[in-house]
Amino acid sequence: MEISGVSAGVAGRPVRSDRGLEALKSEDFFRILVTELQQQDPFEPADTSDMINQVSEIRSIELSSKLSDTLGKLAGQQQRAGVSELIGKFVTAEVPLGDGGVASVQGVVTGVRFDADGTAMLELDTGEALPADLVTHVTTLTALESGLAPEALDVSEDVTTDQTATPVEDDKQAATQRSRKPPWLQLTSSLRL
């Protein structure tokens, strides 16, 4: 009977893991601690205070990681709440064009959506959508109607952001008229109390 050889190179090679510290849980650390205790020399035991310090350091790393995750989620929630406050406001944004230029886009925010990557997209009454981080100016419709909005909001020419976008209106009064009757808030019958 013939027996095939076993390669020592495969068995002796260290195993790499791409999981990182964030994938380790406290149960993994306790298993390591128990294994260390089982394999120590009974005539020269390790100092228990050193092991306790190691476990507490590992635990603090784990808690720090959880805190970082929680703060990231909180920041995302605050971003959503902040961007949602723009609904009903007149915004101006500087949108980069393909040729290296910049187009000024204006409109009343009628909605907010969040893309799969978390980017907040403002939906304008003009039918356009733009990333919220491109907004350079926000004003209320009351300020727009009363003329308190800065002159920087005036656009002297029609500009489009891409082939499917509609021209940007430079008439503040038209934007105000559109915003008085948001499509999601139109009432078709009277309400009696």
Buried (B, 14 or more C-beta within 10 A) or exposed (E): EEEEEEEEEEEEEEEEEEEEEEEBEEEEBEEBBEEEEEEEEEEEEEEEEEBEEBBEEBEEBBEEBEEEEEEEEEEEEEBEEEBEEBBEBBBBBEBEEEEEEEBBBBBBBBBBEBEEEEEBBBBBBBEBBBEBEBBEBEBEBEBBBEEEBEEEBEBEEEBBBEEEBEEBBBEBEEBBEBBEEBEEEEEEEEEEE
